[in-house]
Amino acid sequence: TVTLPEGADPSGQPAWFVSHLTYDIVALQPVAIQIQPRSIKARGHGKISVDIFSSGAFDAASIDTTTLRFGKTGLEQSLGSCAKKAKNLNRDRRPDLRCSFEVAETDLRHGDTTVFLNGQTMDGASFQGIGRVKVR
């Protein structure tokens, strides 16, 4: 929340001043992800598959897929699609979710090695996964 009362600057010109500022800090739940392929072409036009794993503290079946962002900063709107139903991908008896993202929309460049996945669950909890890739 920002409160901006109108006033005047030192020369007498009309101006706005910040008199009150509040903000919320949102903790990101860390989640495990696996990326395939791990080596991609910069500016490629293919897809990159990301498995989002459930854990004792996180249920991948609860993801609101419309909130998923993936790429260089984790803010890129690169989602192609997600599986309709979560299923156990890593043999730990927990439901995991596989999604695909458009490489061309990830903003990855030659030499990048880290990618970020951000999203929210259906109840609004924010999460983040960090993965390794080789962008050639």
KOLKEKOL-308806 format. One record per residue (C-alpha): residue number from 1; x, y, z. Coordinates in Angstrom, 1 decimal, always signed. Layout:
N
<resi:NUM, xx:X, yy:Y, zz:Z> $
...
***
This chain:
136
<resi:1, xx:+0.0, yy:+0.0, zz:+0.0> $
<resi:2, xx:+1.3, yy:+3.4, zz:-0.9> $
<resi:3, xx:-0.1, yy:+6.7, zz:+0.3> $
<resi:4, xx:+0.8, yy:+9.7, zz:-1.9> $
<resi:5, xx:-0.3, yy:+13.1, zz:-0.6> $
<resi:6, xx:+0.0, yy:+16.0, zz:-2.9> $
<resi:7, xx:+2.4, yy:+18.8, zz:-2.0> $
<resi:8, xx:+4.9, yy:+21.1, zz:-3.5> $
<resi:9, xx:+8.6, yy:+20.6, zz:-4.2> $
<resi:10, xx:+11.2, yy:+23.2, zz:-3.0> $
<resi:11, xx:+10.6, yy:+25.4, zz:-6.1> $
<resi:12, xx:+6.8, yy:+25.5, zz:-5.3> $
<resi:13, xx:+5.8, yy:+23.1, zz:-8.2> $
<resi:14, xx:+3.1, yy:+20.6, zz:-7.4> $
<resi:15, xx:+4.5, yy:+17.2, zz:-6.5> $
<resi:16, xx:+3.5, yy:+13.9, zz:-4.9> $
<resi:17, xx:+5.3, yy:+12.5, zz:-1.8> $
<resi:18, xx:+5.4, yy:+9.0, zz:-0.3> $
<resi:19, xx:+4.1, yy:+9.3, zz:+3.2> $
<resi:20, xx:+3.2, yy:+5.7, zz:+3.9> $
<resi:21, xx:+4.5, yy:+2.4, zz:+2.3> $
<resi:22, xx:+3.7, yy:-1.1, zz:+3.3> $
<resi:23, xx:+4.4, yy:-4.4, zz:+1.5> $
<resi:24, xx:+4.1, yy:-8.1, zz:+2.1> $
<resi:25, xx:+7.0, yy:-10.5, zz:+1.8> $
<resi:26, xx:+5.9, yy:-13.8, zz:+0.4> $
<resi:27, xx:+8.0, yy:-16.9, zz:+1.3> $
<resi:28, xx:+8.5, yy:-19.3, zz:-1.6> $
<resi:29, xx:+8.2, yy:-23.0, zz:-0.8> $
<resi:30, xx:+11.2, yy:-24.7, zz:-2.4> $
<resi:31, xx:+10.2, yy:-27.6, zz:-4.7> $
<resi:32, xx:+12.3, yy:-30.2, zz:-6.5> $
<resi:33, xx:+12.2, yy:-30.2, zz:-10.3> $
<resi:34, xx:+13.8, yy:-32.2, zz:-13.1> $
<resi:35, xx:+14.3, yy:-30.8, zz:-16.5> $
<resi:36, xx:+14.5, yy:-32.7, zz:-19.8> $
<resi:37, xx:+16.4, yy:-32.2, zz:-22.0> $
<resi:38, xx:+19.2, yy:-30.7, zz:-19.9> $
<resi:39, xx:+20.9, yy:-29.3, zz:-22.9> $
<resi:40, xx:+19.0, yy:-26.9, zz:-25.2> $
<resi:41, xx:+19.6, yy:-24.6, zz:-28.0> $
<resi:42, xx:+19.4, yy:-20.9, zz:-27.4> $
<resi:43, xx:+16.5, yy:-19.4, zz:-29.3> $
<resi:44, xx:+15.3, yy:-23.0, zz:-30.0> $
<resi:45, xx:+11.7, yy:-23.6, zz:-31.0> $
<resi:46, xx:+11.1, yy:-26.9, zz:-29.2> $
<resi:47, xx:+9.7, yy:-27.8, zz:-25.8> $
<resi:48, xx:+11.4, yy:-28.4, zz:-22.5> $
<resi:49, xx:+9.8, yy:-30.8, zz:-20.1> $
<resi:50, xx:+9.7, yy:-30.1, zz:-16.3> $
<resi:51, xx:+8.7, yy:-32.6, zz:-13.7> $
<resi:52, xx:+7.5, yy:-31.0, zz:-10.5> $
<resi:53, xx:+7.9, yy:-33.4, zz:-7.6> $
<resi:54, xx:+5.7, yy:-33.8, zz:-4.5> $
<resi:55, xx:+7.3, yy:-34.1, zz:-1.1> $
<resi:56, xx:+6.2, yy:-34.4, zz:+2.5> $
<resi:57, xx:+5.7, yy:-30.6, zz:+2.5> $
<resi:58, xx:+4.4, yy:-30.1, zz:-1.0> $
<resi:59, xx:+1.7, yy:-31.7, zz:-3.1> $
<resi:60, xx:+2.2, yy:-31.2, zz:-6.9> $
<resi:61, xx:-1.4, yy:-32.2, zz:-7.5> $
<resi:62, xx:-2.4, yy:-28.9, zz:-5.8> $
<resi:63, xx:-0.7, yy:-26.7, zz:-8.4> $
<resi:64, xx:-2.7, yy:-24.0, zz:-10.2> $
<resi:65, xx:-1.1, yy:-24.5, zz:-13.6> $
<resi:66, xx:-2.3, yy:-21.1, zz:-14.8> $
<resi:67, xx:+0.3, yy:-19.5, zz:-12.5> $
<resi:68, xx:+3.3, yy:-21.4, zz:-13.7> $
<resi:69, xx:+6.2, yy:-19.3, zz:-15.1> $
<resi:70, xx:+9.5, yy:-20.8, zz:-16.3> $
<resi:71, xx:+12.7, yy:-19.5, zz:-17.7> $
<resi:72, xx:+15.7, yy:-17.3, zz:-17.1> $
<resi:73, xx:+14.1, yy:-15.4, zz:-14.2> $
<resi:74, xx:+11.0, yy:-17.5, zz:-13.4> $
<resi:75, xx:+8.7, yy:-14.8, zz:-14.6> $
<resi:76, xx:+8.5, yy:-15.9, zz:-18.3> $
<resi:77, xx:+5.1, yy:-16.9, zz:-19.5> $
<resi:78, xx:+6.3, yy:-20.0, zz:-21.4> $
<resi:79, xx:+3.9, yy:-22.7, zz:-20.4> $
<resi:80, xx:+2.8, yy:-25.0, zz:-23.2> $
<resi:81, xx:+0.8, yy:-27.6, zz:-21.3> $
<resi:82, xx:+0.6, yy:-29.8, zz:-18.2> $
<resi:83, xx:-0.5, yy:-33.3, zz:-17.8> $
<resi:84, xx:-4.2, yy:-33.4, zz:-17.0> $
<resi:85, xx:-3.5, yy:-35.5, zz:-13.9> $
<resi:86, xx:-0.6, yy:-35.8, zz:-11.5> $
<resi:87, xx:+1.1, yy:-39.2, zz:-11.3> $
<resi:88, xx:+4.1, yy:-40.7, zz:-9.6> $
<resi:89, xx:+7.1, yy:-40.0, zz:-11.8> $
<resi:90, xx:+9.9, yy:-40.7, zz:-9.4> $
<resi:91, xx:+8.6, yy:-43.9, zz:-7.7> $
<resi:92, xx:+8.2, yy:-42.3, zz:-4.2> $
<resi:93, xx:+4.4, yy:-43.0, zz:-4.2> $
<resi:94, xx:+3.5, yy:-39.3, zz:-4.4> $
<resi:95, xx:+1.8, yy:-37.5, zz:-7.2> $
<resi:96, xx:+4.1, yy:-35.5, zz:-9.4> $
<resi:97, xx:+3.2, yy:-33.2, zz:-12.3> $
<resi:98, xx:+4.9, yy:-33.0, zz:-15.7> $
<resi:99, xx:+4.6, yy:-29.8, zz:-17.7> $
<resi:100, xx:+6.1, yy:-28.6, zz:-21.0> $
<resi:101, xx:+7.3, yy:-25.1, zz:-21.7> $
<resi:102, xx:+8.1, yy:-23.3, zz:-25.0> $
<resi:103, xx:+11.9, yy:-22.9, zz:-25.2> $
<resi:104, xx:+11.5, yy:-19.8, zz:-27.4> $
<resi:105, xx:+9.5, yy:-18.1, zz:-24.6> $
<resi:106, xx:+12.0, yy:-18.8, zz:-21.7> $
<resi:107, xx:+14.4, yy:-15.9, zz:-22.5> $
<resi:108, xx:+17.4, yy:-18.4, zz:-22.1> $
<resi:109, xx:+20.6, yy:-17.4, zz:-23.8> $
<resi:110, xx:+23.8, yy:-19.2, zz:-24.8> $
<resi:111, xx:+25.8, yy:-19.9, zz:-21.6> $
<resi:112, xx:+22.9, yy:-19.9, zz:-19.2> $
<resi:113, xx:+23.0, yy:-22.7, zz:-16.6> $
<resi:114, xx:+20.2, yy:-22.0, zz:-14.2> $
<resi:115, xx:+16.4, yy:-21.9, zz:-14.8> $
<resi:116, xx:+13.6, yy:-20.9, zz:-12.4> $
<resi:117, xx:+10.0, yy:-22.3, zz:-12.1> $
<resi:118, xx:+7.6, yy:-20.2, zz:-10.1> $
<resi:119, xx:+3.9, yy:-20.8, zz:-9.4> $
<resi:120, xx:+1.2, yy:-21.1, zz:-6.8> $
<resi:121, xx:-1.0, yy:-23.8, zz:-5.5> $
<resi:122, xx:-4.8, yy:-23.7, zz:-5.7> $
<resi:123, xx:-4.9, yy:-22.2, zz:-2.1> $
<resi:124, xx:-2.4, yy:-19.4, zz:-3.1> $
<resi:125, xx:+0.8, yy:-20.7, zz:-1.6> $
<resi:126, xx:+3.8, yy:-19.6, zz:-3.7> $
<resi:127, xx:+6.6, yy:-22.1, zz:-4.7> $
<resi:128, xx:+9.8, yy:-22.1, zz:-6.6> $
<resi:129, xx:+12.0, yy:-24.8, zz:-8.2> $
<resi:130, xx:+15.5, yy:-24.2, zz:-9.5> $
<resi:131, xx:+17.1, yy:-26.4, zz:-12.1> $
<resi:132, xx:+20.2, yy:-26.7, zz:-14.1> $
<resi:133, xx:+20.5, yy:-26.6, zz:-17.9> $
<resi:134, xx:+23.2, yy:-26.1, zz:-20.5> $
<resi:135, xx:+22.1, yy:-23.6, zz:-23.1> $
<resi:136, xx:+24.3, yy:-23.9, zz:-26.2> $
***
